[in-house]
Amino acid sequence: MNQPEIRQVGVRDVVFGARVVIVEPCNLYGCEIGDDCFIGPFTEIQKSVRIGSRTRVQSHAFVCELVTIGDDCFIGHGVMFINDTFSTGGPARGSKELWRHTKIGNRVSIGSGASILPVEICDDVVIGAGAVVTKDITLPGSYAGNPARLIRRH
């Protein structure tokens, strides 16, 4: 009988700021979490991710490599960050040089179930629940839909 390779991660090689709260189970590895952050259960934050101070990441969120999240942000339940754009017509399959960066500014709130492709989002933005962000957001405001569009300026 074949035996699977079991990879247990948990919380490993993480740089933590002060007063961080993590609700397990979580997979956090090779990332940096700022002061006064909250990380909800069933969350994965991969290596090289940086999360700024006072940011809340709710349950079931997935934050992949090459993502930076600013200070005072809210990442809702089940938010998915994506770093592979399938630029060759399918998954990069080990070709990490095809992956792209995502940068989230300060005071950004992302509603539950949103998908964030490799983009830059400026400060003071609200992303509605279920939105799909496919392009950079350069103006503060509220965005919703698939693809996400500006619905109100702040």
DSSP file (Angstrom, degrees, kcal/mol; ACC not computed):
  #  RESIDUE AA STRUCTURE BP1 BP2  ACC     N-H-->O    O-->H-N    N-H-->O    O-->H-N    TCO  KAPPA ALPHA  PHI   PSI    X-CA   Y-CA   Z-CA
    1    1 A M              0   0    0      0, 0.0     2,-0.2     0, 0.0     0, 0.0   0.000 360.0 360.0 360.0 132.9    0.0    0.0    0.0
    2    2 A N        -     0   0    0      1,-0.0     0, 0.0     0, 0.0     0, 0.0  -0.474 360.0-146.5 -75.4 145.4    1.3    3.4   -1.0
    3    3 A Q        -     0   0    0     -2,-0.2     2,-0.1     3,-0.0    -1,-0.0  -0.940  15.5-125.8-112.7 134.9    1.8    6.1    1.7
    4    4 A P        -     0   0    0      0, 0.0     2,-0.6     0, 0.0     0, 0.0  -0.358  23.2-110.8 -73.6 156.9    1.3    9.8    1.0
    5    5 A E        -     0   0    0     -2,-0.1     2,-0.6     2,-0.0     0, 0.0  -0.817  36.6-152.7 -82.6 121.2    3.9   12.4    1.7
    6    6 A I        -     0   0    0     -2,-0.6     2,-0.7     2,-0.0    -3,-0.0  -0.870  10.7-167.9-103.9 123.0    2.4   14.4    4.6
    7    7 A R        -     0   0    0     -2,-0.6     2,-0.5     0, 0.0    -2,-0.0  -0.924   2.9-169.9-112.2 109.4    3.4   18.0    4.9
    8    8 A Q        +     0   0    0     -2,-0.7    -2,-0.0     1,-0.2    19,-0.0  -0.860  14.2 163.5-100.0 129.8    2.4   19.6    8.2
    9    9 A V        +     0   0    0     -2,-0.5     2,-0.2    17,-0.0    -1,-0.2   0.815   6.8 152.0-110.9 -68.6    2.9   23.3    8.3
   10   10 A G  S    S-     0   0    0      1,-0.1    18,-2.6    16,-0.0     2,-0.6  -0.528  76.2 -19.5  68.0-133.4    1.1   25.1   11.1
   11   11 A V  E    S+a   28   0A   0     -2,-0.2     2,-0.4    16,-0.2    18,-0.2  -0.948  82.4 157.6-113.8 116.2    2.9   28.3   12.1
   12   12 A R  E     -a   29   0A   0     16,-2.7    18,-1.7    -2,-0.6    19,-0.3  -0.999  55.5  -4.2-146.7 135.1    6.6   28.3   11.0
   13   13 A D  S    S+     0   0    0     -2,-0.4     2,-0.4    16,-0.2    17,-0.1   0.879  82.5 153.5  54.3  46.7    9.3   30.8   10.3
   14   14 A V        -     0   0    0     16,-0.2     2,-0.7    15,-0.1    18,-0.2  -0.879  42.0-141.8-108.9 137.6    7.0   33.9   10.9
   15   15 A V  E     -g   32   0B   0     16,-2.4    18,-2.9    -2,-0.4     2,-0.4  -0.888  28.2-164.4 -95.6 116.1    8.2   37.3   12.0
   16   16 A F  E     -g   33   0B   0     -2,-0.7    18,-0.2    16,-0.2    19,-0.1  -0.812  12.3-146.9-105.9 140.5    5.5   38.6   14.4
   17   17 A G    >   -     0   0    0     16,-1.9     3,-0.6    17,-0.4     2,-0.2  -0.154  49.1 -63.5 -79.5-170.8    4.9   42.1   15.6
   18   18 A A  T 3  S+     0   0    0      1,-0.2    18,-3.2    -2,-0.1    19,-0.3  -0.484 111.7   9.7 -79.3 147.1    3.6   42.8   19.1
   19   19 A R  T 3  S+     0   0    0     16,-0.2     2,-0.3     1,-0.2    -1,-0.2   0.801  78.5 165.6  59.9  37.9    0.2   41.6   20.3
   20   20 A V    <   -     0   0    0     -3,-0.6     2,-0.5    16,-0.2    18,-0.2  -0.663  21.9-154.6 -83.1 138.6   -0.7   39.4   17.3
   21   21 A V  E     -m   38   0C   0     16,-2.5    18,-2.7    -2,-0.3     2,-0.4  -0.970  11.3-176.1-116.5 129.2   -3.7   37.1   17.8
   22   22 A I  E     -m   39   0C   0     -2,-0.5     2,-0.7    16,-0.2    18,-0.2  -0.991  13.7-154.5-123.5 130.7   -3.9   33.9   15.7
   23   23 A V        -     0   0    0     16,-2.6    20,-0.3    -2,-0.4    19,-0.2  -0.925  40.4-102.8-103.6 114.1   -6.9   31.5   15.9
   24   24 A E  S    S+     0   0    0     -2,-0.7     2,-0.1    17,-0.2     3,-0.0  -0.397  92.2  62.9 -79.6 158.9   -5.8   28.0   14.9
   25   25 A P  S    S+     0   0    0      0, 0.0    17,-3.7     0, 0.0    18,-0.5   0.418  76.0 137.9 -81.9 142.7   -5.8   26.0   12.8
   26   26 A C  E     - b   0  43A   0     16,-0.2     2,-0.5    15,-0.2    18,-0.2  -0.968  47.7-138.6-143.0 155.9   -3.8   28.2   10.4
   27   27 A N  E     + b   0  44A   0     16,-2.7    18,-2.8    -2,-0.3     2,-0.4  -0.950  34.2 160.6-116.1 107.0   -0.9   27.7    8.0
   28   28 A L  E     +ab  11  45A   0    -18,-2.6   -16,-2.7    -2,-0.5     2,-0.4  -0.994   8.9 161.9-125.9 123.1    1.4   30.7    8.3
   29   29 A Y  E     -a   12   0A   0     16,-2.0   -16,-0.2    -2,-0.4   -15,-0.1  -0.969  58.6  -8.6-151.0 132.2    4.9   30.2    7.0
   30   30 A G  S    S+     0   0    0    -18,-1.7    18,-3.0    -2,-0.4   -16,-0.2   0.734  98.5 118.8  63.2  25.6    7.8   32.5    6.0
   31   31 A C        -     0   0    0    -19,-0.3   -16,-2.4    16,-0.3     2,-0.4  -0.558  60.6-123.6-115.6 178.7    5.7   35.6    6.3
   32   32 A E  E     -gh  15  50B   0     17,-2.3    19,-2.8   -18,-0.2     2,-0.5  -0.994  18.6-168.5-129.4 126.8    5.7   38.8    8.3
   33   33 A I  E     -gh  16  51B   0    -18,-2.9   -16,-1.9    -2,-0.4    19,-0.2  -0.967  17.8-137.7-118.5 123.8    2.8   39.9   10.4
   34   34 A G    >   -     0   0    0     17,-2.2     3,-0.9    -2,-0.5   -17,-0.4  -0.020  38.4 -61.4 -74.2 178.6    2.7   43.5   11.9
   35   35 A D  T 3  S+     0   0    0      1,-0.2    19,-3.2   -19,-0.1    20,-0.3  -0.227 113.8   8.8 -60.2 145.3    1.7   44.7   15.3
   36   36 A D  T 3  S+     0   0    0    -18,-3.2    -1,-0.2    17,-0.2     2,-0.2   0.753  88.8 152.5  59.5  31.0   -1.8   44.3   16.7
   37   37 A C    <   -     0   0    0     -3,-0.9   -16,-2.5   -19,-0.3     2,-0.4  -0.552  34.7-148.4 -89.6 158.0   -3.0   42.0   13.8
   38   38 A F  E     -mn  21  56C   0     17,-1.9    19,-2.9   -18,-0.2     2,-0.5  -0.997   8.6-169.3-124.8 130.6   -5.7   39.3   14.0
   39   39 A I  E     -mn  22  57C   0    -18,-2.7   -16,-2.6    -2,-0.4    19,-0.2  -0.976  16.1-145.9-122.1 116.5   -5.5   36.2   11.9
   40   40 A G        -     0   0    0     17,-3.4     3,-0.5    -2,-0.5    20,-0.1  -0.184  30.4 -78.0 -77.8 171.1   -8.7   34.0   11.9
   41   41 A P  S    S+     0   0    0      0, 0.0    19,-1.8     0, 0.0    20,-0.3  -0.195 108.3  26.3 -69.6 159.7   -8.9   30.2   11.6
   42   42 A F  S    S+     0   0    0    -17,-3.7     2,-0.4     1,-0.2   -16,-0.2   0.831  89.5 140.7  58.5  36.4   -8.5   28.2    8.5
   43   43 A T  E     -b   26   0A   0    -18,-0.5   -16,-2.7    -3,-0.5     2,-0.5  -0.853  39.0-157.3-108.8 142.9   -6.3   30.9    7.0
   44   44 A E  E     +bc  27  62A   0     17,-2.2    19,-3.0    -2,-0.4     2,-0.5  -0.988  10.7 178.8-121.4 128.1   -3.2   30.4    4.9
   45   45 A I  E     -bc  28  63A   0    -18,-2.8   -16,-2.0    -2,-0.5    19,-0.2  -0.979  20.8-150.7-126.6 116.5   -0.5   33.1    4.6
   46   46 A Q    >   -     0   0    0     17,-2.6     3,-1.4    -2,-0.5    21,-0.1  -0.194  29.6 -65.2 -89.2 175.3    2.4   32.0    2.4
   47   47 A K  T 3  S+     0   0    0      1,-0.2    19,-0.4   -16,-0.1   -16,-0.3  -0.183 114.1  21.0 -62.7 149.8    6.1   32.9    2.4
   48   48 A S  T 3  S+     0   0    0    -18,-3.0    -1,-0.2     1,-0.3     2,-0.2   0.379  87.3 134.6  72.9   2.0    7.3   36.4    1.6
   49   49 A V    <   -     0   0    0     -3,-1.4   -17,-2.3    14,-0.1     2,-0.5  -0.576  39.5-159.5 -75.3 141.0    3.8   37.9    2.4
   50   50 A R  E     -hi  32  68B   0     17,-1.5    19,-3.0    -2,-0.2     2,-0.5  -0.991   5.5-168.8-123.4 126.8    3.9   41.1    4.5
   51   51 A I  E     -hi  33  69B   0    -19,-2.8   -17,-2.2    -2,-0.5    19,-0.2  -0.964  19.6-132.4-116.0 125.6    0.9   42.2    6.5
   52   52 A G    >   -     0   0    0     17,-2.1     3,-0.9    18,-0.7   -18,-0.3  -0.070  37.0 -68.9 -72.5 173.2    0.9   45.6    8.0
   53   53 A S  T 3  S+     0   0    0      1,-0.2    19,-2.9   -20,-0.1    20,-0.3  -0.221 111.1  13.3 -65.3 148.4    0.0   46.7   11.5
   54   54 A R  T 3  S+     0   0    0    -19,-3.2     2,-0.4     1,-0.2    -1,-0.2   0.735  88.2 144.4  60.5  28.3   -3.6   46.5   12.9
   55   55 A T    <   -     0   0    0     -3,-0.9   -17,-1.9   -20,-0.3     2,-0.5  -0.791  38.8-149.1 -98.5 139.8   -4.8   44.4   10.0
   56   56 A R  E     -no  38  74C   0     17,-2.3    19,-3.0    -2,-0.4     2,-0.6  -0.930   8.3-169.1-109.3 128.6   -7.5   41.8   10.4
   57   57 A V  E     -no  39  75C   0    -19,-2.9   -17,-3.4    -2,-0.5    19,-0.2  -0.965  19.4-148.9-116.1 112.4   -7.5   38.7    8.2
   58   58 A Q    >   -     0   0    0     17,-3.1     3,-1.0    -2,-0.6    20,-0.1  -0.126  33.9 -61.9 -78.8 175.8  -10.8   36.8    8.7
   59   59 A S  T 3  S+     0   0    0      1,-0.2    19,-2.1    18,-0.1    20,-0.3  -0.093 112.9  17.5 -60.9 153.2  -11.3   33.0    8.5
   60   60 A H  T 3  S+     0   0    0    -19,-1.8    -1,-0.2    17,-0.2   -17,-0.2   0.610  84.8 146.4  64.1  17.7  -10.7   30.9    5.3
   61   61 A A    <   -     0   0    0     -3,-1.0   -17,-2.2   -20,-0.3     2,-0.5  -0.541  36.4-152.6 -81.2 151.3   -8.6   33.6    3.6
   62   62 A F  E     -cd  44  80A   0     17,-2.6    19,-2.1   -19,-0.2     2,-0.6  -0.974  11.8-177.5-127.0 115.7   -5.8   32.6    1.3
   63   63 A V  E     -c   45   0A   0    -19,-3.0   -17,-2.6    -2,-0.5   -14,-0.1  -0.925  16.8-160.9-116.0 105.5   -2.9   35.1    0.9
   64   64 A C    >   -     0   0    0     -2,-0.6     3,-0.7     1,-0.2    18,-0.1  -0.220  31.9 -68.2 -83.9 171.3   -0.4   33.7   -1.6
   65   65 A E  T 3  S+     0   0    0      1,-0.2    -1,-0.2   -16,-0.1   -17,-0.2  -0.121 114.4  35.8 -52.7 153.5    3.2   34.6   -2.2
   66   66 A L  T 3  S+     0   0    0    -19,-0.4    36,-2.5     1,-0.2     2,-0.4   0.672  85.8 128.1  74.1  21.8    4.1   38.0   -3.5
   67   67 A V  E <   - j   0 102B   0     -3,-0.7   -17,-1.5    34,-0.2     2,-0.4  -0.914  36.1-172.3-110.0 135.4    1.3   39.8   -1.7
   68   68 A T  E     -ij  50 103B   0     34,-2.2    36,-3.3    -2,-0.4     2,-0.4  -0.997   4.4-168.0-123.2 129.5    1.8   42.9    0.5
   69   69 A I  E     -ij  51 104B   0    -19,-3.0   -17,-2.1    -2,-0.4    36,-0.2  -0.967  15.3-136.4-119.4 132.3   -1.0   44.3    2.6
   70   70 A G        -     0   0    0     34,-1.1   -18,-0.7    35,-1.0     3,-0.5   0.185  34.3 -65.5 -74.8-166.6   -0.8   47.7    4.3
   71   71 A D  S    S+     0   0    0      1,-0.2    36,-2.7   -20,-0.1    37,-0.3  -0.475 108.9  16.1 -82.4 152.6   -1.8   48.9    7.7
   72   72 A D  S    S+     0   0    0    -19,-2.9     2,-0.2    34,-0.2    -1,-0.2   0.829  88.7 148.3  58.5  38.6   -5.3   49.1    9.1
   73   73 A C        -     0   0    0     -3,-0.5   -17,-2.3   -20,-0.3     2,-0.4  -0.615  39.6-146.7-100.8 162.7   -6.8   46.8    6.5
   74   74 A F  E     -op  56 109C   0     34,-2.3    36,-3.1    -2,-0.2     2,-0.6  -0.992   7.9-168.7-129.4 122.5   -9.7   44.3    6.8
   75   75 A I  E     -op  57 110C   0    -19,-3.0   -17,-3.1    -2,-0.4    36,-0.2  -0.951  23.1-141.1-112.7 111.7   -9.6   41.1    4.8
   76   76 A G    >   -     0   0    0     34,-2.8     3,-1.4    -2,-0.6    37,-0.1   0.024  33.8 -64.1 -70.6 175.2  -13.0   39.4    4.9
   77   77 A H  T 3  S+     0   0    0      1,-0.2    36,-2.3    35,-0.1   -17,-0.2  -0.321 117.1   5.4 -59.5 133.7  -13.9   35.7    5.2
   78   78 A G  T 3  S+     0   0    0    -19,-2.1    -1,-0.2    34,-0.2     2,-0.2   0.678  81.6 162.4  68.5  19.4  -12.8   33.6    2.2
   79   79 A V    <   -     0   0    0     -3,-1.4   -17,-2.6   -20,-0.3     2,-0.5  -0.550  23.3-154.5 -71.5 135.8  -10.9   36.3    0.3
   80   80 A M  E     -de  62 115A   0     34,-2.5    36,-3.0    -2,-0.2     2,-0.4  -0.957   7.7-160.4-117.9 125.2   -8.6   34.7   -2.2
   81   81 A F  E     - e   0 116A   0    -19,-2.1     2,-0.4    -2,-0.5    36,-0.2  -0.839  11.8-159.2 -98.9 142.4   -5.4   36.4   -3.5
   82   82 A I        +     0   0    0     34,-2.5     3,-0.1    -2,-0.4    -2,-0.0  -0.977  22.1 172.7-126.6 131.6   -4.1   35.1   -6.8
   83   83 A N        +     0   0    0     -2,-0.4    17,-2.6    34,-0.1     2,-0.6   0.507  64.7  75.9-114.6  -8.0   -0.5   35.4   -8.1
   84   84 A D        -     0   0    0     15,-0.2    15,-0.1     1,-0.1    -1,-0.1  -0.920  53.4-174.0-108.3 115.7   -0.6   33.2  -11.2
   85   85 A T        -     0   0    0     -2,-0.6    -1,-0.1    13,-0.5     4,-0.1   0.352  42.0-120.5 -89.5   5.6   -2.5   34.9  -14.2
   86   86 A F    >   +     0   0    0      1,-0.1     3,-2.3     2,-0.1    -2,-0.1   0.888  50.6 166.9  55.9  40.2   -2.3   31.8  -16.4
   87   87 A S  T 3  S+     0   0    0      1,-0.3    -1,-0.1    11,-0.2    -3,-0.0   0.690  71.6  50.8 -62.4 -19.3   -0.4   33.9  -18.9
   88   88 A T  T 3  S-     0   0    0      2,-0.6    -1,-0.3    10,-0.0    -2,-0.1   0.301 129.7 -93.2 -99.3   9.0    0.6   30.8  -20.8
   89   89 A G  S <  S+     0   0    0     -3,-2.3    -2,-0.2     1,-0.3    -3,-0.1   0.420 102.7  32.2  95.6  -1.0   -2.9   29.5  -21.0
   90   90 A G  S    S-     0   0    0      1,-0.0    -2,-0.6     0, 0.0    -1,-0.3  -0.923 106.2 -39.6-164.6-175.5   -2.7   27.3  -17.9
   91   91 A P        -     0   0    0      0, 0.0    -1,-0.0     0, 0.0    -6,-0.0  -0.198  51.3-120.5 -59.5 150.5   -1.0   27.2  -14.4
   92   92 A A    >   -     0   0    0      2,-0.1     3,-1.1    -3,-0.0     5,-0.1   0.721  35.9-155.4 -65.3 -21.8    2.6   28.3  -14.2
   93   93 A R  T 3  S-     0   0    0      1,-0.3     3,-0.1     2,-0.1    -1,-0.0   0.912  73.0 -27.3  44.4  64.3    3.5   24.8  -12.9
   94   94 A G  T 3  S+     0   0    0      1,-0.1     2,-1.3     2,-0.0    -1,-0.3   0.401 107.1 118.5  86.5  -3.5    6.7   25.6  -11.0
   95   95 A S    X   +     0   0    0     -3,-1.1     3,-2.4     1,-0.2     4,-0.3  -0.607  32.9 170.9 -94.9  74.3    7.6   28.6  -13.2
   96   96 A K  G >   +     0   0    0     -2,-1.3     3,-1.6     1,-0.3    -1,-0.2   0.707  67.0  75.8 -61.4 -19.4    7.4   31.2  -10.4
   97   97 A E  G 3  S+     0   0    0      1,-0.3    -1,-0.3    -3,-0.2    -2,-0.1   0.687  90.5  58.6 -65.8 -14.3    8.9   33.8  -12.6
   98   98 A L  G <  S+     0   0    0     -3,-2.4   -13,-0.5    -6,-0.1    -1,-0.3   0.587  85.8 101.1 -86.6 -12.5    5.5   34.0  -14.3
   99   99 A W    <   -     0   0    0     -3,-1.6     2,-0.3    -4,-0.3   -15,-0.2  -0.361  63.3-144.2 -72.1 155.4    3.8   34.9  -11.0
  100  100 A R        -     0   0    0    -17,-2.6     2,-0.1    -2,-0.1    19,-0.1  -0.874  11.5-111.1-124.4 155.0    2.9   38.6  -10.3
  101  101 A H        -     0   0    0     -2,-0.3     2,-0.4    17,-0.1   -34,-0.2  -0.441  19.0-156.9 -82.9 153.6    2.9   40.8   -7.2
  102  102 A T  E     -j   67   0B   0    -36,-2.5   -34,-2.2    16,-0.2     2,-0.5  -1.000   6.7-169.7-127.9 132.8   -0.1   42.3   -5.4
  103  103 A K  E     -jk  68 120B   0     16,-2.3    18,-2.8    -2,-0.4     2,-0.5  -0.978   2.2-167.1-127.0 121.0    0.1   45.4   -3.3
  104  104 A I  E     -jk  69 121B   0    -36,-3.3   -34,-1.1    -2,-0.5    18,-0.2  -0.913  17.2-140.6-106.3 128.7   -2.8   46.5   -1.1
  105  105 A G        -     0   0    0     16,-1.9   -35,-1.0    -2,-0.5     3,-0.5   0.179  35.1 -67.5 -72.1-165.2   -2.6   50.0    0.4
  106  106 A N  S    S+     0   0    0      1,-0.2    18,-2.2   -36,-0.2    19,-0.3  -0.585 111.3  17.7 -88.2 150.1   -3.5   51.2    3.9
  107  107 A R  S    S+     0   0    0    -36,-2.7     2,-0.5    -2,-0.2    18,-0.4   0.877  83.8 151.9  58.2  42.1   -7.1   51.3    5.2
  108  108 A V        -     0   0    0     -3,-0.5   -34,-2.3   -37,-0.3     2,-0.5  -0.895  29.2-161.6-103.8 131.2   -8.4   48.9    2.5
  109  109 A S  E     -pq  74 126C   0     16,-2.4    18,-3.3    -2,-0.5     2,-0.5  -0.961   2.5-166.2-113.8 128.5  -11.4   46.7    3.4
  110  110 A I  E     -pq  75 127C   0    -36,-3.1   -34,-2.8    -2,-0.5    18,-0.2  -0.961  18.6-132.4-118.7 118.6  -12.0   43.6    1.2
  111  111 A G    >   -     0   0    0     16,-2.9     3,-1.6    -2,-0.5    19,-0.3  -0.171  38.1 -73.3 -70.3 160.5  -15.4   42.0    1.6
  112  112 A S  T 3  S+     0   0    0      1,-0.2    18,-1.7    17,-0.2   -34,-0.2  -0.145 113.8  14.1 -53.9 140.3  -16.0   38.3    2.0
  113  113 A G  T 3  S+     0   0    0    -36,-2.3    -1,-0.2     1,-0.2   -34,-0.1   0.526  86.7 147.3  74.8   6.8  -15.5   36.0   -1.0
  114  114 A A    <   -     0   0    0     -3,-1.6   -34,-2.5   -37,-0.2     2,-0.5  -0.413  39.2-143.6 -73.0 152.2  -13.6   38.6   -3.1
  115  115 A S  E     -ef  80 132A   0     16,-2.7    18,-2.7   -36,-0.2     2,-0.6  -0.978  10.3-162.1-116.9 129.5  -10.9   37.5   -5.5
  116  116 A I  E     -ef  81 133A   0    -36,-3.0   -34,-2.5    -2,-0.5    18,-0.1  -0.924   4.7-164.0-117.8 108.2   -7.9   39.7   -5.9
  117  117 A L        -     0   0    0     16,-2.3     2,-0.9    -2,-0.6   -34,-0.1  -0.234  53.5 -60.4 -76.4 175.1   -5.7   39.2   -9.0
  118  118 A P  S    S+     0   0    0      0, 0.0     2,-0.3     0, 0.0   -16,-0.2  -0.443  91.7 125.3 -64.6 102.0   -2.2   40.6   -9.2
  119  119 A V        -     0   0    0     -2,-0.9   -16,-2.3    16,-0.1     2,-0.4  -0.849  60.0-113.5-144.3 174.2   -3.0   44.3   -8.9
  120  120 A E  E     -k  103   0B   0     -2,-0.3    17,-2.8   -18,-0.2     2,-0.5  -0.990  25.6-165.8-116.6 133.5   -2.2   47.4   -6.9
  121  121 A I  E     -kl 104 137B   0    -18,-2.8   -16,-1.9    -2,-0.4    17,-0.2  -0.982  15.5-136.3-119.8 125.2   -4.9   48.9   -4.7
  122  122 A C        -     0   0    0     15,-2.2   -17,-0.4    -2,-0.5     3,-0.3  -0.059  37.4 -72.6 -71.1 176.6   -4.4   52.5   -3.4
  123  123 A D  S    S+     0   0    0      1,-0.2   -16,-0.2    15,-0.1    -1,-0.2  -0.254 108.3  28.1 -65.5 155.9   -5.2   53.6    0.2
  124  124 A D  S    S+     0   0    0    -18,-2.2    17,-0.9     1,-0.2     2,-0.4   0.909  82.3 143.7  61.8  52.0   -8.8   54.1    1.4
  125  125 A V  E     - r   0 141C   0    -18,-0.4   -16,-2.4    -3,-0.3     2,-0.5  -0.938  37.3-155.7-122.4 144.1  -10.6   51.6   -0.8
  126  126 A V  E     -qr 109 142C   0     15,-2.5    17,-2.8    -2,-0.4     2,-0.5  -0.987   7.7-161.7-116.5 127.3  -13.6   49.3    0.0
  127  127 A I  E     -qr 110 143C   0    -18,-3.3   -16,-2.9    -2,-0.5    17,-0.2  -0.948  22.7-126.0-108.2 123.1  -14.0   46.2   -2.1
  128  128 A G    >   -     0   0    0     15,-3.3     3,-1.9    -2,-0.5    17,-0.0  -0.207  35.5 -81.6 -68.3 157.4  -17.4   44.7   -2.0
  129  129 A A  T 3  S+     0   0    0      1,-0.3    16,-0.3   -19,-0.1   -16,-0.2  -0.313 115.3  12.2 -57.1 135.5  -18.2   41.1   -1.1
  130  130 A G  T 3  S+     0   0    0    -18,-1.7    -1,-0.3   -19,-0.3   -17,-0.1   0.449  91.5 147.5  77.1   0.6  -17.7   38.7   -4.0
  131  131 A A    <   -     0   0    0     -3,-1.9   -16,-2.7   -19,-0.2     2,-0.5  -0.278  41.6-143.8 -67.3 154.8  -15.9   41.3   -6.2
  132  132 A V  E     -f  115   0A   0     13,-2.2    16,-2.8   -18,-0.2     2,-0.8  -0.960  10.4-156.3-121.5 110.6  -13.3   40.2   -8.6
  133  133 A V  E     +f  116   0A   0    -18,-2.7   -16,-2.3    -2,-0.5     3,-0.1  -0.783  26.8 158.2 -92.9 112.6  -10.5   42.8   -8.8
  134  134 A T        +     0   0    0     -2,-0.8     2,-0.3    14,-0.2    -1,-0.2   0.543  58.5  42.6-110.3 -12.8   -8.7   42.4  -12.2
  135  135 A K  S    S-     0   0    0     13,-0.1   -16,-0.1   -18,-0.1    -1,-0.1  -0.929  93.5 -82.6-135.9 157.3   -7.1   45.8  -12.6
  136  136 A D        -     0   0    0     -2,-0.3     2,-0.5   -18,-0.1   -15,-0.2  -0.223  36.2-142.3 -55.3 145.8   -5.2   48.3  -10.5
  137  137 A I  B     +l  121   0B   0    -17,-2.8   -15,-2.2     1,-0.1    -1,-0.1  -0.970  28.2 165.7-114.6 117.1   -7.3   50.6   -8.4
  138  138 A T        +     0   0    0     -2,-0.5    -1,-0.1   -17,-0.2   -15,-0.1   0.467  55.0  68.2-112.4  -5.9   -5.9   54.1   -8.2
  139  139 A L  S    S-     0   0    0    -17,-0.1   -17,-0.1     2,-0.0    -1,-0.1  -0.965  83.6-115.8-119.2 131.2   -8.8   56.2   -6.8
  140  140 A P        +     0   0    0      0, 0.0    14,-1.0     0, 0.0     2,-0.3  -0.349  68.2  90.2 -58.8 142.0  -10.1   55.9   -3.2
  141  141 A G  E    S-rS 125 153C   0    -17,-0.9   -15,-2.5    12,-0.3     2,-0.4  -0.969  76.6 -58.7 160.9-171.7  -13.7   54.7   -3.2
  142  142 A S  E     -rS 126 152C   0     10,-3.2     9,-3.4    -2,-0.3    10,-1.4  -0.891  45.3-171.3-106.8 135.0  -16.0   51.7   -3.1
  143  143 A Y  E     +rS 127 150C   0    -17,-2.8   -15,-3.3    -2,-0.4     2,-0.3  -0.954  10.1 162.4-128.0 142.5  -15.7   49.0   -5.8
  144  144 A A  E   > + S   0 149C   0      5,-2.0     5,-2.5    -2,-0.4     2,-0.1  -0.975  28.1  47.4-152.6 163.7  -18.0   46.0   -6.5
  145  145 A G  T   5S-     0   0    0     -2,-0.3   -13,-2.2   -16,-0.3     3,-0.2  -0.334  83.8 -45.0 102.1-179.2  -18.8   43.5   -9.2
  146  146 A N  T   5S+     0   0    0      1,-0.4     2,-0.1   -15,-0.2   -13,-0.1  -0.909 139.1  22.0-134.2 102.8  -17.1   41.2  -11.6
  147  147 A P  T   5S-     0   0    0      0, 0.0    -1,-0.4     0, 0.0   -14,-0.2   0.576 116.2-114.1 -74.9 157.5  -14.9   42.8  -12.8
  148  148 A A  T   5 -     0   0    0    -16,-2.8     2,-0.3    -3,-0.2    -3,-0.2  -0.327  39.6-176.5 -62.3 135.2  -14.9   45.3   -9.9
  149  149 A R  E   < -S  144   0C   0     -5,-2.5    -5,-2.0   -16,-0.0     2,-0.3  -0.947  34.7 -93.2-132.2 153.3  -15.9   48.8  -10.8
  150  150 A L  E     +S  143   0C   0     -2,-0.3    -7,-0.3    -7,-0.2     3,-0.1  -0.475  42.2 167.7 -64.8 126.1  -16.1   52.1   -9.0
  151  151 A I  E     +     0   0C   0     -9,-3.4     2,-0.3     1,-0.4    -8,-0.2   0.587  67.7  10.4-114.0 -18.6  -19.5   52.5   -7.5
  152  152 A R  E     -S  142   0C   0    -10,-1.4   -10,-3.2     0, 0.0    -1,-0.4  -0.905  66.8-135.2-160.9 131.8  -18.8   55.5   -5.1
  153  153 A R  E      S  141   0C   0     -2,-0.3   -12,-0.3   -12,-0.2   -10,-0.0  -0.598 360.0 360.0 -83.0 148.8  -15.9   57.9   -4.6
  154  154 A H              0   0    0    -14,-1.0   -13,-0.2    -2,-0.2    -1,-0.1   0.389 360.0 360.0-101.5 360.0  -14.8   58.6   -1.1
